[in-house]
Amino acid sequence: MKDIFSCYEVVSYRQAKALSVLMKAYAESSLCPDEPLCFGYNSWSGNFYIAFENVSLQIVLDNRENLLWMTTDIETGNEEFFDHEEEAMEYLDGLI
């Protein structure tokens, strides 16, 4: 995974569109504005994402333009995808 802003002087339409969808989801989330984040692109999966610094959660825009919430179990590395932030947060609460 790499930061989508590194080595770019120009942002493509696809990247701009992905960022706008992700930023809207972030702005409407319960994590905004308290949680530090980074943007990225996973070239293997084709997913754009926002990853949070202190929460095992990512907002993902897949290559079919589906907005998903992905959790990561830090102990096992298992990833789970959810359609809604609330479902993802409930799942994370269950991991604690």
Secondary structure, DSSP 8 states (H G I E B T S, - for coil): -B-TTTT-SS--HHHHHHHHHHHHHHHTSTTTTTS-EEEEEETTTTEEEEEESSSSEEEEE-TT--EEEEEE-TTT--EEEESSHHHHHHHHHHH-
